[in-house]
Amino acid sequence: MSTGPNRILDEFAKLMTDAAGAAQGVRREVETAFRAQAERILATMDVVQREEFEAVREMAVKAREENAQLSARLEALEAKLAGSTEAPAGAAAKPRARK
């Protein structure tokens, strides 16, 4: 008689294990179908991939850094030019003697 209740419990556990496996299979199928539908929707939209976005982002960061460096260099050159043009302007104010 001891095998009776244990056998029923074993069958019930086996049934539950099979049901859980079937539920996981259904879940995988639903996920696959959802992914396929999402990919179809994204394909119709004008959306960039993550890799492309990251590449363009890195290019923009590099361009900003180069722009800042060139801007600083331009300011330094303008300051140097402004400093060198002021000295001759003062010298030009003095009349030169002719030979």
All heavy atoms as an XYZ file, in Angstrom:
747
protein
N       0.809     -1.189      0.000
C       0.000      0.000      0.000
C       0.858      1.261      0.000
O       0.388      2.302     -0.382
C      -0.875      0.000      1.233
C      -1.992     -0.977      1.142
S      -3.249     -0.269      2.044
C      -4.623     -0.235      1.125
N       2.044      1.159      0.446
C       2.897      2.338      0.493
C       3.284      2.805     -0.898
O       3.652      3.940     -1.079
C       4.134      2.055      1.347
O       4.879      1.037      0.736
N       3.205      1.914     -1.880
C       3.551      2.321     -3.235
C       2.420      3.102     -3.895
O       2.656      3.831     -4.832
C       3.894      1.100     -4.098
O       2.774      0.228     -4.118
C       5.114      0.402     -3.582
N       1.223      2.990     -3.414
C       0.068      3.670     -3.997
C       0.185      5.188     -3.934
O       0.187      5.854     -4.972
N       0.270      5.791     -2.755
C       0.352      7.253     -2.679
C       1.650      7.798     -3.286
O       1.645      8.844     -3.926
C       0.290      7.552     -1.182
C      -0.300      6.354     -0.564
C       0.056      5.201     -1.459
N       2.729      7.040     -3.098
C       3.999      7.502     -3.684
C       3.928      7.486     -5.209
O       4.467      8.362     -5.872
C       5.157      6.631     -3.217
C       5.542      6.922     -1.775
O       5.236      7.989     -1.269
N       6.183      5.969     -1.148
N       3.268      6.466     -5.749
C       3.145      6.357     -7.192
C       2.310      7.519     -7.727
O       2.650      8.108     -8.761
C       2.516      5.022     -7.551
C       2.440      4.796     -9.015
C       1.920      3.408     -9.311
N       1.808      3.263    -10.756
C       1.130      2.325    -11.345
N       0.505      1.416    -10.611
N       1.075      2.241    -12.643
N       1.242      7.868     -7.035
C       0.399      8.980     -7.465
C       1.191     10.286     -7.415
O       1.134     11.093     -8.333
C      -0.870      9.075     -6.581
C      -1.756      7.858     -6.839
C      -1.630     10.357     -6.853
C      -2.933      7.740     -5.900
N       1.944     10.471     -6.333
C       2.765     11.680     -6.219
C       3.846     11.725     -7.293
O       4.141     12.794     -7.850
C       3.391     11.773     -4.831
C       2.421     12.057     -3.681
C       3.153     12.013     -2.354
C       1.736     13.383     -3.872
N       4.444     10.576     -7.606
C       5.452     10.521     -8.655
C       4.843     10.885    -10.009
O       5.441     11.641    -10.783
C       6.075      9.120     -8.735
C       7.009      8.831     -7.571
O       7.423      9.811     -6.894
O       7.333      7.646     -7.356
N       3.678     10.356    -10.299
C       3.003     10.666    -11.559
C       2.635     12.155    -11.620
O       2.763     12.789    -12.656
C       1.743      9.800    -11.722
C       2.020      8.343    -11.970
C       2.737      8.094    -13.291
O       2.435      8.790    -14.295
O       3.609      7.221    -13.331
N       2.171     12.679    -10.489
C       1.804     14.090    -10.432
C       3.043     14.975    -10.634
O       3.010     15.967    -11.382
C       1.142     14.408     -9.086
C       0.661     15.827     -8.985
C      -0.436     16.251     -9.714
C       1.322     16.744     -8.177
C      -0.874     17.555     -9.624
C       0.891     18.053     -8.083
C      -0.213     18.462     -8.812
N       4.165     14.605    -10.029
C       5.414     15.368    -10.189
C       5.885     15.300    -11.639
O       6.334     16.304    -12.215
C       6.489     14.826     -9.251
N       5.754     14.119    -12.254
C       6.145     13.967    -13.649
C       5.249     14.827    -14.542
O       5.729     15.503    -15.473
C       6.049     12.499    -14.062
C       6.504     12.239    -15.468
C       6.405     10.753    -15.802
C       6.790     10.542    -17.251
N       6.586      9.165    -17.671
N       3.966     14.853    -14.272
C       3.023     15.657    -15.039
C       3.361     17.142    -14.909
O       3.356     17.884    -15.892
C       1.590     15.393    -14.546
C       0.490     16.176    -15.242
C       0.376     15.752    -16.694
C      -0.829     15.967    -14.526
N       3.683     17.577    -13.713
C       4.036     18.977    -13.491
C       5.355     19.340    -14.190
O       5.492     20.431    -14.739
C       4.152     19.280    -11.988
C       2.824     19.328    -11.320
S       1.901     20.502    -12.252
C       0.434     20.692    -11.467
N       6.304     18.432    -14.180
C       7.576     18.665    -14.853
C       7.354     18.798    -16.359
O       7.907     19.700    -17.001
C       8.557     17.525    -14.555
O       8.733     17.425    -13.148
C       9.897     17.751    -15.228
N       6.527     17.926    -16.908
C       6.213     18.001    -18.336
C       5.477     19.297    -18.662
O       5.737     19.922    -19.695
C       5.370     16.795    -18.763
C       6.151     15.491    -18.732
O       7.396     15.560    -18.683
O       5.522     14.417    -18.746
N       4.571     19.704    -17.796
C       3.826     20.946    -18.026
C       4.765     22.152    -17.984
O       4.637     23.086    -18.786
C       2.714     21.093    -16.987
N       5.710     22.137    -17.041
C       6.669     23.233    -16.952
C       7.541     23.281    -18.210
O       7.832     24.355    -18.739
C       7.541     23.074    -15.709
N       7.950     22.133    -18.692
C       8.747     22.075    -19.921
C       7.956     22.599    -21.116
O       8.489     23.334    -21.951
N       6.679     22.221    -21.188
C       5.837     22.701    -22.285
C       5.650     24.214    -22.186
O       5.673     24.922    -23.201
C       4.486     21.989    -22.254
N       5.484     24.716    -20.965
C       5.319     26.161    -20.775
C       6.584     26.907    -21.209
O       6.506     27.980    -21.824
C       4.987     26.466    -19.315
N       7.738     26.356    -20.909
C       8.986     26.984    -21.336
C       9.112     26.979    -22.861
O       9.577     27.946    -23.464
C      10.189     26.277    -20.715
C      10.391     26.605    -19.253
C      11.619     25.902    -18.677
O      12.204     25.033    -19.314
N      11.989     26.294    -17.467
N       8.673     25.891    -23.474
C       8.693     25.822    -24.934
C       7.781     26.864    -25.555
O       8.140     27.524    -26.539
N       6.609     27.030    -24.973
C       5.673     28.039    -25.466
C       6.274     29.429    -25.277
O       6.179     30.284    -26.154
C       4.308     27.915    -24.751
C       3.424     29.097    -25.058
C       3.625     26.617    -25.147
N       6.897     29.643    -24.116
C       7.525     30.942    -23.864
C       8.597     31.238    -24.902
O       8.688     32.351    -25.430
C       8.129     30.957    -22.465
C       8.602     32.360    -22.057
C       9.500     32.341    -20.854
N      10.857     32.217    -21.405
C      11.858     31.602    -20.823
N      11.714     31.043    -19.660
N      13.038     31.534    -21.391
N       9.425     30.257    -25.231
C      10.468     30.452    -26.238
C       9.868     30.778    -27.604
O      10.363     31.648    -28.320
C      11.350     29.209    -26.335
C      12.467     29.217    -25.305
C      13.434     28.058    -25.528
N      13.299     27.212    -24.330
C      12.990     25.929    -24.320
N      12.804     25.272    -25.440
N      12.875     25.268    -23.205
N       8.788     30.092    -27.953
C       8.143     30.354    -29.236
C       7.562     31.762    -29.279
O       7.676     32.458    -30.295
C       7.044     29.323    -29.490
C       7.569     27.956    -29.832
C       6.462     26.960    -30.112
O       5.388     27.382    -30.587
O       6.668     25.764    -29.859
N       6.943     32.197    -28.183
C       6.383     33.545    -28.126
C       7.498     34.581    -28.217
O       7.375     35.580    -28.932
C       5.546     33.741    -26.841
C       5.183     35.195    -26.629
C       4.300     32.882    -26.890
N       8.596     34.374    -27.516
C       9.730     35.302    -27.588
C      10.282     35.380    -29.001
O      10.588     36.468    -29.503
C      10.838     34.866    -26.624
C      10.554     35.147    -25.178
C      11.660     34.650    -24.258
O      12.590     33.950    -24.743
O      11.601     34.957    -23.070
N      10.423     34.240    -29.650
C      10.935     34.215    -31.021
C       9.999     34.965    -31.957
O      10.451     35.759    -32.797
C      11.113     32.762    -31.504
O      11.988     32.080    -30.599
C      11.679     32.707    -32.903
N       8.707     34.735    -31.823
C       7.732     35.426    -32.672
C       7.754     36.930    -32.398
O       7.688     37.739    -33.333
C       6.337     34.862    -32.433
N       7.864     37.306    -31.134
C       7.909     38.725    -30.779
C       9.155     39.386    -31.350
O       9.095     40.487    -31.902
C       7.869     38.885    -29.254
C       7.917     40.312    -28.811
C       6.797     41.113    -28.890
C       9.103     40.858    -28.332
C       6.837     42.434    -28.494
C       9.161     42.184    -27.936
C       8.021     42.972    -28.014
N      10.295     38.719    -31.230
C      11.543     39.269    -31.780
C      11.454     39.445    -33.293
O      11.883     40.458    -33.838
C      12.714     38.342    -31.446
C      13.492     38.803    -30.270
C      14.843     38.117    -30.158
N      15.183     38.116    -28.751
C      15.226     37.057    -27.973
N      15.006     35.878    -28.481
N      15.501     37.167    -26.705
N      10.905     38.442    -33.951
C      10.786     38.520    -35.410
C       9.887     39.690    -35.807
O      10.198     40.436    -36.737
C      10.231     37.209    -35.963
N       8.788     39.862    -35.105
C       7.877     40.970    -35.403
C       8.548     42.312    -35.112
O       8.426     43.246    -35.892
C       6.583     40.833    -34.575
C       5.543     41.870    -34.904
C       4.990     41.723    -36.316
O       5.036     40.666    -36.918
N       4.492     42.809    -36.854
N       9.260     42.404    -34.008
C       9.952     43.646    -33.655
C      11.019     43.972    -34.704
O      11.179     45.126    -35.096
C      10.584     43.537    -32.270
N      11.751     42.969    -35.169
C      12.766     43.195    -36.204
C      12.127     43.660    -37.507
O      12.656     44.533    -38.187
C      13.582     41.927    -36.431
C      14.562     41.632    -35.315
C      15.300     40.315    -35.500
O      15.114     39.649    -36.549
O      16.064     39.949    -34.590
N      10.963     43.090    -37.845
C      10.258     43.532    -39.057
C       9.824     44.986    -38.927
O       9.962     45.776    -39.865
C       9.035     42.656    -39.323
C       9.387     41.449    -40.176
C       8.169     40.637    -40.504
N       8.266     39.480    -39.617
C       7.273     38.863    -39.033
N       6.053     39.242    -39.236
N       7.483     37.844    -38.248
N       9.317     45.358    -37.765
C       8.873     46.741    -37.547
C      10.065     47.687    -37.616
O      10.007     48.736    -38.255
C       8.137     46.867    -36.195
C       6.795     46.147    -36.268
C       7.948     48.328    -35.814
C       6.087     46.019    -34.941
N      11.161     47.331    -36.958
C      12.352     48.180    -36.979
C      12.961     48.278    -38.372
O      13.536     49.296    -38.728
C      13.385     47.671    -35.976
C      13.023     47.872    -34.514
C      14.067     47.196    -33.623
C      12.895     49.330    -34.170
N      12.830     47.213    -39.159
C      13.369     47.238    -40.516
C      12.607     48.235    -41.380
O      13.193     48.864    -42.268
C      13.319     45.844    -41.133
N      11.321     48.401    -41.116
C      10.533     49.348    -41.909
C      10.794     50.785    -41.477
O      10.593     51.702    -42.264
C       9.025     49.063    -41.791
O       8.622     49.188    -40.432
C       8.696     47.672    -42.301
N      11.265     50.970    -40.252
C      11.569     52.308    -39.754
C      12.996     52.676    -40.130
O      13.807     51.820    -40.454
C      11.400     52.363    -38.233
C       9.998     52.033    -37.769
S       9.893     51.857    -35.998
C       9.992     53.543    -35.509
N      13.292     53.956    -40.085
C      14.645     54.427    -40.399
C      15.431     54.512    -39.096
O      15.650     55.596    -38.562
C      14.572     55.784    -41.095
C      15.889     56.188    -41.690
O      16.751     55.307    -41.875
O      16.062     57.377    -41.969
N      15.853     53.360    -38.591
C      16.544     53.271    -37.307
C      17.956     52.747    -37.549
O      18.148     51.810    -38.320
C      15.782     52.328    -36.346
C      16.476     52.228    -35.008
C      14.355     52.802    -36.154
N      18.937     53.366    -36.881
C      20.318     52.899    -37.032
C      20.619     51.820    -36.005
O      20.004     51.755    -34.944
C      21.327     54.056    -36.868
C      21.136     55.085    -37.947
C      21.230     54.675    -35.506
N      21.584     51.009    -36.340
C      22.010     49.977    -35.400
C      22.926     50.594    -34.357
O      23.514     51.650    -34.564
C      22.725     48.847    -36.130
C      21.817     48.048    -37.020
C      22.543     46.876    -37.657
O      23.761     46.724    -37.519
N      21.814     46.046    -38.361
N      23.047     49.932    -33.247
C      23.839     50.438    -32.119
C      25.296     50.640    -32.528
O      25.924     51.624    -32.138
C      23.733     49.448    -30.949
C      24.406     49.905    -29.699
C      23.669     51.058    -29.120
N      24.249     51.454    -27.865
C      23.811     52.442    -27.162
N      22.791     53.137    -27.564
N      24.378     52.767    -26.029
N      25.854     49.703    -33.295
C      27.251     49.803    -33.699
C      27.484     51.049    -34.556
O      28.476     51.750    -34.384
C      27.678     48.550    -34.483
C      27.699     47.278    -33.661
C      26.323     46.629    -33.547
O      25.407     46.967    -34.339
O      26.142     45.787    -32.656
N      26.545     51.312    -35.478
C      26.675     52.499    -36.327
C      26.579     53.767    -35.490
O      27.320     54.729    -35.695
C      25.587     52.505    -37.399
C      25.731     51.391    -38.412
C      24.544     51.327    -39.360
O      23.654     52.197    -39.289
O      24.510     50.398    -40.178
N      25.647     53.776    -34.541
C      25.476     54.939    -33.673
C      26.744     55.207    -32.880
O      27.197     56.347    -32.776
C      24.295     54.720    -32.725
C      24.142     55.800    -31.706
C      23.557     57.004    -32.038
C      24.607     55.611    -30.406
C      23.423     58.007    -31.097
C      24.480     56.617    -29.458
C      23.884     57.818    -29.810
N      27.338     54.164    -32.309
C      28.556     54.322    -31.510
C      29.705     54.845    -32.364
O      30.490     55.682    -31.920
C      28.939     52.998    -30.839
C      28.006     52.585    -29.721
C      27.998     53.541    -28.550
O      29.044     54.165    -28.260
O      26.943     53.684    -27.914
N      29.813     54.344    -33.604
C      30.889     54.798    -34.488
C      30.740     56.281    -34.803
O      31.714     57.044    -34.739
C      30.886     53.972    -35.775
N      29.528     56.717    -35.118
C      29.300     58.132    -35.432
C      29.504     58.984    -34.185
O      30.037     60.090    -34.253
C      27.890     58.328    -36.030
C      27.548     59.795    -36.182
C      27.797     57.623    -37.367
N      29.113     58.471    -33.030
C      29.294     59.206    -31.773
C      30.770     59.445    -31.500
O      31.185     60.550    -31.118
C      28.662     58.426    -30.629
C      28.720     59.125    -29.299
C      28.015     58.274    -28.226
N      28.364     58.739    -26.925
C      29.443     58.358    -26.250
N      30.273     57.483    -26.745
N      29.691     58.843    -25.052
N      31.597     58.412    -31.704
C      33.043     58.558    -31.500
C      33.633     59.580    -32.472
O      34.503     60.367    -32.092
C      33.734     57.204    -31.667
C      33.468     56.247    -30.519
C      34.104     54.882    -30.731
O      34.990     54.758    -31.607
O      33.708     53.940    -30.031
N      33.143     59.564    -33.707
C      33.618     60.540    -34.693
C      33.239     61.956    -34.256
O      34.047     62.887    -34.392
C      33.014     60.236    -36.066
C      33.599     59.009    -36.726
S      32.755     58.438    -38.232
C      32.407     59.926    -39.098
N      32.043     62.137    -33.720
C      31.601     63.462    -33.277
C      32.433     63.941    -32.094
O      32.810     65.125    -32.024
C      30.123     63.425    -32.913
N      32.733     63.057    -31.165
C      33.556     63.432    -30.011
C      34.945     63.853    -30.478
O      35.482     64.877    -30.033
C      33.642     62.257    -29.001
C      34.714     62.488    -27.960
C      32.290     62.044    -28.330
N      35.517     63.096    -31.405
C      36.845     63.429    -31.930
C      36.814     64.770    -32.659
O      37.715     65.596    -32.500
C      37.319     62.323    -32.869
C      38.718     62.529    -33.376
C      39.164     61.378    -34.255
C      40.555     61.631    -34.796
N      41.004     60.575    -35.703
N      35.758     65.010    -33.429
C      35.638     66.273    -34.158
C      35.503     67.446    -33.191
O      36.084     68.514    -33.414
C      34.439     66.221    -35.097
N      34.753     67.255    -32.105
C      34.623     68.321    -31.102
C      35.962     68.641    -30.458
O      36.296     69.800    -30.230
C      33.612     67.921    -30.027
C      32.206     68.276    -30.389
C      31.280     68.099    -29.200
N      30.103     67.427    -29.693
C      29.647     66.262    -29.289
N      30.264     65.613    -28.324
N      28.573     65.736    -29.807
N      36.738     67.601    -30.140
C      38.054     67.819    -29.535
C      38.981     68.558    -30.500
O      39.675     69.498    -30.102
C      38.663     66.475    -29.137
C      37.977     65.807    -27.960
C      38.487     64.405    -27.695
O      39.328     63.901    -28.480
O      38.037     63.798    -26.710
N      38.969     68.147    -31.760
C      39.800     68.824    -32.754
C      39.356     70.271    -32.933
O      40.188     71.174    -33.074
C      39.735     68.093    -34.093
C      40.466     66.771    -34.097
C      40.322     66.031    -35.422
O      39.678     66.557    -36.353
O      40.843     64.914    -35.521
N      38.053     70.496    -32.913
C      37.520     71.847    -33.044
C      37.971     72.720    -31.883
O      38.361     73.881    -32.079
C      35.992     71.800    -33.124
C      35.385     73.130    -33.489
O      36.081     74.050    -33.868
N      34.074     73.225    -33.370
N      37.952     72.181    -30.673
C      38.392     72.948    -29.504
C      39.887     73.272    -29.607
O      40.306     74.396    -29.299
C      38.100     72.162    -28.232
N      40.685     72.302    -30.059
C      42.118     72.538    -30.211
C      42.387     73.605    -31.273
O      43.214     74.504    -31.072
C      42.833     71.242    -30.599
C      42.884     70.216    -29.480
C      43.454     68.885    -29.953
O      43.695     68.675    -31.130
N      43.655     67.970    -29.012
N      41.696     73.507    -32.390
C      41.892     74.491    -33.454
C      41.412     75.871    -33.031
O      42.032     76.880    -33.379
C      41.174     74.039    -34.731
C      41.789     72.835    -35.438
C      40.893     72.378    -36.586
C      43.184     73.147    -35.941
N      40.340     75.925    -32.262
C      39.839     77.205    -31.770
C      40.864     77.860    -30.841
O      41.130     79.061    -30.939
C      38.516     77.003    -31.042
O      38.023     78.216    -30.555
N      41.443     77.066    -29.944
C      42.473     77.595    -29.041
C      43.695     78.058    -29.834
O      44.275     79.113    -29.550
C      42.864     76.525    -28.021
N      44.077     77.283    -30.838
C      45.228     77.660    -31.664
C      44.939     78.957    -32.421
O      45.803     79.836    -32.518
C      45.527     76.527    -32.638
C      46.740     76.751    -33.470
C      47.027     75.544    -34.333
N      48.105     75.837    -35.254
C      48.382     75.130    -36.323
N      47.670     74.072    -36.600
N      49.369     75.464    -37.111
N      43.736     79.099    -32.947
C      43.351     80.308    -33.664
C      43.373     81.520    -32.743
O      43.881     82.587    -33.111
C      41.962     80.140    -34.284
C      41.407     81.328    -35.055
C      42.295     81.638    -36.253
C      39.992     81.066    -35.483
N      42.852     81.359    -31.528
C      42.870     82.465    -30.568
C      44.306     82.876    -30.235
O      44.618     84.060    -30.136
C      42.119     82.082    -29.294
C      40.613     82.014    -29.476
C      39.895     81.530    -28.228
O      40.542     81.407    -27.158
O      38.692     81.277    -28.315
N      45.184     81.889    -30.065
C      46.586     82.190    -29.759
C      47.241     82.923    -30.935
O      47.971     83.903    -30.733
C      47.347     80.906    -29.445
N      46.973     82.476    -32.141
C      47.542     83.144    -33.310
C      46.988     84.556    -33.475
O      47.733     85.482    -33.829
C      47.269     82.321    -34.570
C      48.067     81.018    -34.697
C      47.562     80.204    -35.884
C      49.543     81.300    -34.828
N      45.698     84.740    -33.209
C      45.107     86.073    -33.301
C      45.699     87.000    -32.248
O      45.973     88.169    -32.525
C      43.593     85.997    -33.152
C      42.886     85.430    -34.376
C      41.390     85.263    -34.165
O      40.919     85.287    -33.002
O      40.685     85.100    -35.176
N      45.909     86.479    -31.036
C      46.515     87.289    -29.982
C      47.947     87.654    -30.355
O      48.390     88.796    -30.158
C      46.486     86.534    -28.658
N      48.690     86.715    -30.911
C      50.063     86.973    -31.330
C      50.084     88.003    -32.457
O      50.906     88.925    -32.457
C      50.698     85.665    -31.798
C      52.149     85.783    -32.154
C      52.699     84.412    -32.537
C      54.153     84.495    -32.924
N      54.685     83.186    -33.328
N      49.160     87.866    -33.396
C      49.078     88.802    -34.508
C      48.684     90.191    -34.017
O      49.247     91.189    -34.449
C      48.067     88.312    -35.550
C      47.900     89.159    -36.798
C      49.206     89.208    -37.571
C      46.794     88.612    -37.666
N      47.750     90.255    -33.088
C      47.324     91.542    -32.531
C      48.487     92.194    -31.783
O      48.687     93.402    -31.863
C      46.132     91.354    -31.605
N      49.274     91.420    -31.075
C      50.430     91.941    -30.351
C      51.512     92.434    -31.290
O      52.159     93.453    -31.045
N      51.721     91.759    -32.405
C      52.778     92.172    -33.335
C      52.343     93.358    -34.183
O      53.170     94.143    -34.619
C      53.183     91.005    -34.226
O      52.116     90.640    -35.071
N      51.070     93.555    -34.412
C      50.611     94.700    -35.209
C      50.576     95.972    -34.388
O      50.669     97.062    -34.930
C      49.210     94.447    -35.810
O      48.297     94.133    -34.762
C      49.256     93.347    -36.835
N      50.478     95.860    -33.085
C      50.466     97.053    -32.227
C      51.855     97.697    -32.177
O      51.983     98.901    -32.184
C      50.006     96.705    -30.812
C      48.527     96.393    -30.736
C      48.098     95.962    -29.349
O      48.904     96.064    -28.396
O      46.965     95.518    -29.203
N      52.910     96.929    -32.132
C      54.268     97.473    -32.059
C      54.619     98.276    -33.308
O      55.083     99.401    -33.204
C      55.265     96.349    -31.818
N      54.402     97.778    -34.515
C      54.717     98.581    -35.697
C      53.832     99.810    -35.806
O      54.249    100.835    -36.315
C      54.465     97.630    -36.872
C      54.620     96.270    -36.311
C      54.156     96.386    -34.888
N      52.635     99.750    -35.308
C      51.767    100.926    -35.378
C      52.372    102.071    -34.565
O      52.353    103.206    -34.973
C      50.372    100.575    -34.870
N      52.951    101.755    -33.419
C      53.630    102.760    -32.590
C      54.891    103.267    -33.264
O      55.245    104.421    -33.214
N      55.601    102.391    -33.928
C      56.825    102.760    -34.622
C      56.504    103.592    -35.852
O      57.239    104.482    -36.234
C      57.617    101.514    -35.007
N      55.395    103.333    -36.481
C      55.021    104.078    -37.680
C      54.612    105.489    -37.321
O      54.640    106.390    -38.145
C      53.890    103.359    -38.412
N      54.242    105.709    -36.090
C      53.849    107.053    -35.663
C      55.050    108.000    -35.649
O      54.912    109.177    -35.807
C      53.192    106.994    -34.285
N      56.254    107.465    -35.463
C      57.450    108.286    -35.472
C      57.894    108.518    -36.913
O      57.993    107.573    -37.683
C      58.593    107.606    -34.704
C      58.324    107.415    -33.248
C      59.499    106.729    -32.607
C      59.261    106.471    -31.148
N      60.390    105.766    -30.536
N      58.186    109.759    -37.277
C      58.635    109.988    -38.656
C      60.055    109.498    -38.835
O      60.890    109.604    -37.951
C      58.552    111.504    -38.802
C      58.461    112.058    -37.446
C      57.971    110.978    -36.550
N      60.306    108.972    -40.000
C      61.650    108.464    -40.322
C      62.445    109.573    -41.009
O      61.935    110.366    -41.773
C      61.569    107.287    -41.261
C      61.038    106.049    -40.631
C      61.072    104.946    -41.663
N      61.298    103.669    -41.048
C      61.368    102.542    -41.722
N      61.236    102.555    -43.006
N      61.576    101.435    -41.088
N      63.695    109.535    -40.733
C      64.583    110.516    -41.380
C      64.978    109.983    -42.735
O      65.300    108.814    -42.886
C      65.799    110.760    -40.512
N      64.985    110.902    -43.707
C      65.377    110.491    -45.061
C      66.881    110.620    -45.225
O      67.505    111.490    -44.646
C      64.700    111.378    -46.091
C      63.256    111.128    -46.184
C      62.723    111.957    -47.333
N      61.313    111.688    -47.489
C      60.575    112.268    -48.371
N      61.087    113.181    -49.172
N      59.322    111.974    -48.470
N      67.407    109.825    -46.062
C      68.842    109.877    -46.331
C      69.137    110.759    -47.488
O      68.560    110.971    -48.435
C      69.411    108.498    -46.583
C      69.471    107.670    -45.357
C      70.176    106.389    -45.711
C      70.286    105.505    -44.520
N      70.977    104.293    -44.796
